[in-house]
Amino acid sequence: MNKHFHFLTILGLFVLKTSQSPLCAQTTCIDPSLIDPNAICATIYDPVCGCNGVTYSNTCEAVNYGGVTFWSAGVCDSNDCFDQCLYEFEYDLNGTSLHAAFDFGDIDPPFFFYVNWSLDGGTVTGSGLDFVHLLTEPGIHTLCASYPTGDFTPETCTVCRAFEVTGLCIEPAQIDSNVACPLAFIPVCGCDGVTYDNACTAYNYGGVSSWKPGACGSVCNELFVDFIGENTGGSVYEWTFQEESVFPGGNIISWYWDFGNGLVSTEEAPTISFSGPGEYDVCLSVSGIYADGTACNGIICKKIMVAAQTCIDPALIDTTAFCPTVYDPVCGCDGITYPNECVASSYHGVTSWTSGICPGQCVNPLWIDTTLACIEIYDPVCGCNEVTYANECYAVHYGGVTSWTKGVCCETSACKALFELEILPGNSILIKNLSQNAEASFLNFGDGSPLMPGVFDTVMHTYTAAGTYQICLEISNFAGTCTDTYCYWVNFTSYVSGPGNQEIFMEITPNPVQVLAKVRVIGAQPQSAVLFDLLGGKVWEKTIREPSFELSTEKLPTGIYWLHVQTDQGAIVRKLIVTR
């Protein structure tokens, strides 16, 4: 059975245009007179299968966008559920340098195993067990990998991971022409596509944040140098380092470690003892030979923090401490994500951490932005939280999901926790329980208020302050043989709420348009307007202060676009069709 997921509907953001449902006795599948590109359909995901074999997000889209006269509930292909994805890949992001590789664990891959990589919808592709790339733009990126499910089967599985690049390729603040770089010619290719004499000149003279070994375009660009280090016990100062370099098409033949404390090693995985706590610059240099005999060299340096005590210090725990409810996540040295530094230290005794969520965490609440206009194309994905989303955009920006598998989620249990959430003005929410076979339940609003026990139909809750909160519903049957938990992050910081919110409308005439469209917003004061193409690219943007404005489409290619207008009452999105 397919699992249906209802996207949250933001009041004042979308308005549902109702239409009379066609009779099932009709024999004509498509009625062109029903098609209305100006219709505003809600973002509720309640899929239906049209008589034309196309899945629509809901009945409104089926009628107004497809002209469908009859349909059935659910997605068209009941076989969309796909649970044969046995392998996941891990990625390592060092500045703008990306390395991804498969981890097969205890399950051997098929004999005829291959991997096809796709970054950001195919802007960069690759093949092989490893993927190496230098990113030039900050923001959220998506990497997908497709592989066969068996030796003699045409079926493939596609798994995806989303990650965020926070740094820039060129950091002007680090440029210092007074630094005396060596004259040695050990070329590197900067993320800006420029060849530098060595890593020192790239960093200090070019301001480049990351690079590949070798001149740009050479086979040495395929060499990726990386390592990990961790405290291995026995002593807080004893560390073991493991090189994780890869060289597709070549072989790595030597390693040279400099631990920043006078110790060096040529082992592949050395173990050393630091003399005391502090910050050490550990560098790994590797040499490799490509298949054609080309010799390549690469180096990477990382700062290693050696703590004076273990990761958890019970003496730091103070359960009476008052920690703020602000969500500013940190990744503890124990590999657990905490809401903020105070919670990590005072409530859990964590001694050190890094900013942001821990790698591998399923949901990143900071990515959630329900004002973003996602393209209404049904291309379902199953999130790592076992929730089906209409497409990748909804998974990342509405669910904050960091990884997913192509296709809808498979039903795996006899009971299912699920709810529909509606954001109301005044930092309030309305929750509608959609759980299956729930005989006992607990609802956690994520703000420190008492858990709400008992099965419910709908419940309303108001938060005392704006912020990001995780709402979790845990259910079970009386026998205790089936339990399930469903969680959702709500972010009030990206939603304009307040008293007097009302339905807002946007008229676009003509639509379809050839040269010039006239836009009128009713019920709110416009502030800005952005036009997106079908791939989510921004093609036009303007600050708006009047209820009516004009949009020139003369230079736009023929196709479908989405107009996103931000107002003082929230945002509204409309489809715009450009013809010639």
N, C-alpha and C positions, 0 to 999 in steps of 0.2 A: 504494500500500500504506500502510495506517495505521501509524503509529509507536507502539509500546507502551512505556509508561514505568512502571517498578515503583517505587512509593514505598518509602522505607526503612521497615523494621519495627523498632520499638524493643523489645528484649527486656524482658519484665516489664510492658510498657505495654498490649499487647493479647494476647489468647489466642484462637487460632483454634479454633472448634468444628467438628470434622469431621463429615461426614455422608456417607452412601452416595449415590453419583451415580446419578440415575435412568437407566433404560434408554431409549435413543433410540427403541425400538419403541413406547413408550407413545404413546397418541393423545390423552390428556388433557393439555392444556398446563399448567394450574394445578391443583395439589393443595393445598387449604386446610390439610390436616393437616400439611403440611411447614412451614407458617409458624410461626416461633418468634421473637417480638419480643425474647426474652431472650438470643438467641444473640449471641455476641461474635465478630464477624468481623474478621480482620486488615485493616490499612490498605493491603495490597499492591494496587496497581492493575494488574490483569491482566483487562481487560474481556471480557465474554461477552455475546452477543446472545441473549436469551431467546426462546422460541418465541412469546411474546406481543409481540415487536417492541420490547421495552424493553432498553436497555443497562444492565448491572449492573457494578459495579467489579470483582467477581470471582465465582467460582462459589458461594462461601459466602453472599454476599448474594443471589444469584439464588435459591438454595434456601430459605434461612431467612427472608428478608424478602419475597421475591416468590412463594414456593411454586411456582417454575418446575420443570417435570419434565424438560425437555431444552433444550439451547442449543448455540450454535456459538461458536467462539473469535473474539474481536474485537468491535468496536462494530457496532451494527446497520446503520447507514447508511454504506456505503463511500464515499459522496459527502460525508461530513462534512469531508473535507480541502478547505480553501478557500484558494487562493493568489492571489486577485485583489485583495488589499488593497494598493493602490498608494500610498496617502497616509497619513502619520502626522501627528499634531499635537504641538506643543511647548507646554509650560506654564511659567509664571513664577509663583513663590510668594514674595510679599513679606510676611513675617509670617503673617497669616491671610488675606491678600488673594490670590485666585487668578485668573489670566488664562491662558486656553488659546486657541490659534489654529492653523489648519492651515498647513503649509508644503508647497506643491505641487512645489517644486523645478523640475526641467526637464520634468515631465510635466503637461500641461494637463488640468484636470478635465473631466468630461463637461459638455455644455452645460446639461443638466437636473441640476445638482448641488445637493444640500442636505445639511445636517448636523443630526442630532438628538443632543443631549447628555443624559447621565444621570450624576448624581453620587451615589455611595454607594447604588447599587441603585434609583435613582429618587426619592430623597428631594428632590432638586432637578433640574429638567429645563430645557432650553433649546433654541434653534435658532439657526442662523446660523453664519458662519465663525468667530466668536469666542464664548468663554464667560467670563463674569465673575461671581465670587461671593465673598462674605465668609464665611469659615468661623468657627464659634464654638467648636468642640471640637478639642483636640489629638488626635494619633493618626494612624494610617495611613488614608488616604482613597483612593477609587477613582473615576476619571473615565473614562467611556466615550463614544465618538462613533460613530454609525452613519451611513453614507452609501451612495449607489447606486454600483454598479460600472460602470454605463454609462448611455447616454441613454435607451434603451428596454428596460430590463430590470427585473424586480421584485426581483432579487437585491441584497442590501445587505451591506456589510462592517462589522463592529464592531471597533474598536481601543480598547484601554484602557491607561491609565497609572495607576500607584499612586504616591503621594507621602506624605510624613510632615510633619504640622504639629507643631512642637516648642514653639511659643509659645502663650500663652493670649490670649484676647480682652481680658481685663482684667488688667493687671499692676499690683498694688497698690504695688509698690516705686517706680514712676515717678510716683505721685501727689504733687504738690507745690503746695499752695494758695498758697504765697508767690510763685509765678511771676507776673509782671505780663504777662498776655496782652492783646493789643490789643482794643479794643472793636468792631473791624470785624465786621460780620455777613456772613460767608462760610460759610454752613451746611454741615456735613458730617454724614453718617449713620454712626454708629459700628457696629462689628461686633456690638455689643450691642443694636442696634435703636433707639438713642436719638439724637435730633438735637442736635448741639452747635453753638454760635454760630460756631466756627471750629476749625481743626485744632489750634491751641494749647490751647484749652480742652478739646478731646477728649483730647489727650495728657496734659496736666498736671493737669487737674481731674477728668477721668473715668477716667484710667489706661487709656484705650483704645489698643490696639496698632495698629489699622488701621481705615480708614473709606473711605466713598465720597463723592464730591462731591455737594452738595445735601442738602436736608432728606429724611429717610426717606420713601420712597414717591414722590418726585418723579422726573421723567424724567432729571434730572441724575445719578441713581444709576447710570445706564448708562455714564457717562463713566469710562473707566479710564485713568489717567495712569501712564506708565512710560517708562524709557529705559535704554539701555546705553551704556557707555563703555569704550574700550580704547586701549592704547598702539598707535599706528599706525606706529611706526618713525621713522627719521631722527634721533630724540632720545628718550631715556627719559622726557623731560618732555612730549613732544608727544602729545596725546590727541585722539581724535575721538569725538563723542557723537552718538547716533542716537535720536531719540524713537520710541517704540513704543506710543503712546497709541491707543486705539480708542474710538469713540463710536457704537455701533449705533443707527441711527435718526437720527443727526445728523452734523454735519460739524465738524471741528476747524479753526479759522480763524487761530489765532495761537499762538506759542510765546515764552516768555521764560525765558532761562537765567541763573542766578546761580552762578558757579563757586567761590564762597567765597574768591576771592583778589583781588577787586576788578574782575574781568572779567565782562561780561554779553554776551548775544547774543540776537537774535530770529530766528536761522536755525533751520531744521528739523534740520539735521545739522551743527553747527559743529565746527571744529577749532581748538584753542587750545594754547598752550604754558604749562605751569606753571613758576613761577620756580625750583622746586627740589623735593626729596623732601619728603614729609609726608602728612598726612591732611587732605583737603579735603571740606567739605560742599557738594555740588553739588545745586542745586534746579532743577526744571523746573515752570513754571506754564503751563497751556494754557487756551485759551478756545474754546468751541464753541457752535454753534447747533443746537438740536433742530428736527425737521421742523415743529413747531407754532410756531416762533419763539422758544422759551424759550432764554435765554442761560445758559450753564453755565460754571463755572470750577473747575479742579482743580489741585492741586500735589502733588509728591512730592519728597523729599530723600533722597539716598544719600551715604554716606561713601565717598570714592574714595581708595585708597592709591596714592600715587605713590612707587615704589621708587627707591632710589639707584642700582641697577644693573638689568641685564636679568633675566629670569625664571630663567635658568640661569647659575650662576657656577661654572666648573670648579674654581676654587680651593677650593670647599667640599667637593669629592668626596674621601672618605677610605675606600677599600674595606677598610681594616683595622679600621675602627670596629666596635664590637660593639653592634648594635641589638637591642632586645628583640623577641621574637616576638609580643607582644601586638598584637591587631588593633584599632587605634583610627584608622580611616581619615581621611585628609586629601585634599582636592582641590588639587593643585598649580596654580600660576599658568600652567602649560603645559597645563592641562586633563586631566591624568592623575591617577587615584586611586592613592595610595600607602598601604601598610598602616599607617604611623604617621609622625610628624614626623621621627624619626631616619632612617628609610629615605629619605624625600624629600630631606632635606638632605645626609646623609653619603654616600649611595650614588648620588644623582642630581644633586646640586648645585642643587636647587630653592631659590629665595630666599624665596618666600612661598607661603602656602596658606591655605585655609579648612577648617574642621572638617567632616567628613562626606564621603561619596562625591561625585564630580563629577556634575552633571546629565546625564542620558542614559545613565548606566551601567546595564547590564542587570540585574545582581544586587546587592542590598544584603544582605550577610551578617548585619548587625545585626538584620534583620527575622526571621531564621529562629528559630522556636520550635516544636520538634517536640512539645512537651507540649500545644499548643493543640488543642482539639477542633474539627476542621472538619466541617461537615455532609456526610454521605455522599450527596450528590445529584450525579449524573453530568451535568455541564454543561461539557464539555471546552473548554480554552483552550490555545492554542499560545503558549508563552512566547517572549520575545525571544531566549532561549538555544536555541530550536528543540527544546524538550522539551514534550510534551503532558502537561498536568495535568488531574485529574478535574474541578476547578472553580477559581474564582478564589482561594478561601481557601487551597487547597493550593499554588497558584502563589506567593502572597505569603508565607505563613507556613512552608511546607516548602521552597520553592525560593528565597525571597528575591527573586522576580522583580519588576521594576518596570514592565514593560509586556508586553502580550500581545494576541493576536487571538482572537476567538471561533472555536471549532472546533478539530479536531485538526490537528497539524502534517503537512505534506505531505512525502513522501519525496523528497529532491532529489539524492541521491548513490548511487553503486553500493556504497559502504561506509559503515558507520555505527558510531561509537563509542558505547558504552552499557555501564553497569554497574549492578548492584543493590548497595546498601550496607546493612549491618546493624550497628547500634551494639551493642557488647558491654561488659560491665562492665570497669572499670579503664582507661578512656580508650582502648579498643581498637575496631577495626573489622574487619569481614569483607567483602571485596569479591568479588562474583561477576561475571565478565566475560560480558556479553550482546552483545558487538559482532558486527557482520556483516561478513564478508569482510575480516577483519583478518589480514594476513600478517606484519606487524611492528607493534610497539607500545612505548610508553614510559609508565610510570605514575609520576606525581608526587604524593607524599603531602602536599605543602604545608608541611612542617615543617623544610625544609632538609636532610633526609636524601637520600642518592643516589637518582637516578631508577632505577626498576626496568625494565630492558629485557626484551623478549621477550613473546610471547603467553602468557597464563595462563588458567586456568579459575577458580580462587579464590585469594585471597591474604589473609593477616591482617597487620595492622600495629598497633603500640601507640605512642601518643604519650606523651612524657615529662612533659607538663604539660597541664592543662585549658586550653581556649581555642577559637578558631574557626580552622579550616583549610580551604583549598581543595584538593580532590583533582581532578586532571586526568588523563585518559587520552587519549593521542594515538595514532592508528592510521594505517596506510597499507597499500597492496598493494605487492608487490615491484616492479612496474613504475613505481610512483610517480605513477600517473595519478589516484589517488584518495586523499585524506587527510581525516581528520575528527578533531575533538577534542570530548570531553565532560567537563565540569567539574561538581563538586558541592561545596557548602559544608557542612561538618559542624561543629556547635556543641555542644561538650561542656559549656558553661556552663549550658545549659537542660535538662540531663539528669541525673537522680539515678542515679549508678552506684556500685558498690562490691561487695565480696565478699558472697556469700550471696544475691544476687538470685534470686528464685524467681517462679514463676507466681502472679499475684494474680487473684482472682476477686471479682466483686461480684454479689450476689443482690438483686433488687428484687421484692418481693411485696406486693400483687398487681401484675401488669403485663399488661394495661392496669389503670389505677387510676382510682377516682372521687374519693375524698376523702383518703385517707391511705396512703402507701406506706412499707413498712419496708425499710430498706437494710442489708445486712450485707456487710462487706469481709473476705475470707479471704486470709491470707498476707501481710498488711502492716498497718502502723499508719496509719489515716487522719489527715490534718492539716487539710484543708479540703475543702469541696464547693461546686460551682457548677452551677447549672442554666441551660442555654441553650435559647432557642427556635430554630426552624428558620432564622431569619434571623441567628443568631449573637448575638442580644441576651441579656444577662444578666438573668434574671428572679428568681433566688434565690441567696443565698450565705450560707455559715455555716462557722465554725471547728468542726472535728470532732476529738474526742479519743478516742472510743470506737469499737470495731469495728462496732457497730450503732447506727443512728439512724433517726429518722422524718422524713418529708418530706410536709408538707401540700400537697395539690394542689386544695383546695376552691375557691380563688379564681383558679385558672389556667383559661384558655380551653381548650376541647377541641382536641387536636392532638398532635403529636410533639415531644418535647423530648430534650435530651442532658444526662445527668448526668456531670459531670467531677469525680472525686475524686482529690486529690493525696495521696500516701502517702509514707512514708519509703523505699519501694522504687520510686518512680516514680509514674505516673498511670494511671488506668483510666477508660474512658468507656463508658457504656451508654445505650441508647435507652430512653426512658420515654414511654409512650402514655397520655394523659389522655382519659378518656371520661366521659360523663354518662348 
